[in-house]
């Protein structure tokens, strides 16, 4: 009989990360709404609405803050328990925290100096009443945060899988064109071809060893240079490259393999189709809100009369890049294509 063992790294995601500011702010907002509901639902003396709301807000915000701290602390330990056990431990910890805090609140609220609570109400009844309310409210809030967290994790996993699938389509495309270039060189300059094979192996090794979706811009430039050395061996003096990358942008993170497909398109659908070759220009600039990467190349003579944005080359790589930018940045990342001044330009807009 097979036994399925869960990964501890996956189990820890059962609990939302209450250590982060967005989750803590969401919890604070939820507690404030609870305070407002209790204030509106209670019978308040004339002029006492604001006072009761403030007191309840302070009380409930302290409960929310302590609860977030407890859940943040528990998250690192509940890595081997089942989901039901994790939920019960979180719920029980919150109820226990409210029990202790309500006991402290009764001591302070019934003190003659403050006198904000009814001193005739027994301490035990006050603690039991507030603990029961916490037991009900905490179930609802935990269920909400739990469900939202699981939904976000599912969306993230689906996006990651889709991104990896798109990224996998880039590498075979790169390999196919690179091997064609090497095949044309082996019979003429075998020693140089051997060096380019090693260079190609280094490029793929660096690409596969990169963790995550992002990489420094300097790494992407390195991959492009390695690819261009392979094409330079085939096209010789017909291929030239002009780099205009500010030094401060070399460490800027960009999606992996985001520039090389554009450079590859510029070589195969631009420079290689011109008898006199041409110069590929790769530039980067940064403004207040975004980083703009641009790859431009001279268009073949047969494409010169065209003024639209469509390019005669293969659009698979461009569509792939647009999809990956959408997965990472949403609407903030985009691709623009067009012909300007006899040059075909592809621009990538990435949030700064």
Secondary structure, 3 states (H helix, E strand, C coil): CCCCCCCHHHHHHHCCCCCCHHHHHHHHHHHHHHHHHHHHHCCCCCCCHHHHHHHHHHHHHHHHHHHHHHHHHHHCCCCCCCHHHHHHHHHHHHHHHHHHHHHHHHHHHCCCCCCCCCCCCCHHHHHHHHHHHHHHHHHHHHHHHHHHHHHHHHHHHHHHHHHHHHHHHHHHHHHHHHHHHHHHHHCCCHHHHHHHHHHHHHHHHHHHHCCCCEEEHHHHHHHHHHHHHHHHHHHHHHEEEEEEECHHHCCCEEECCCCHHHHHHHHHCCHHHCCCCEEEEEEEEECCCEEEEEEEEECCHHHCCCCCCCCCCCCHHHHHHHHHHHHHHHHHCEEEEEEECCEEEEEEEEEC
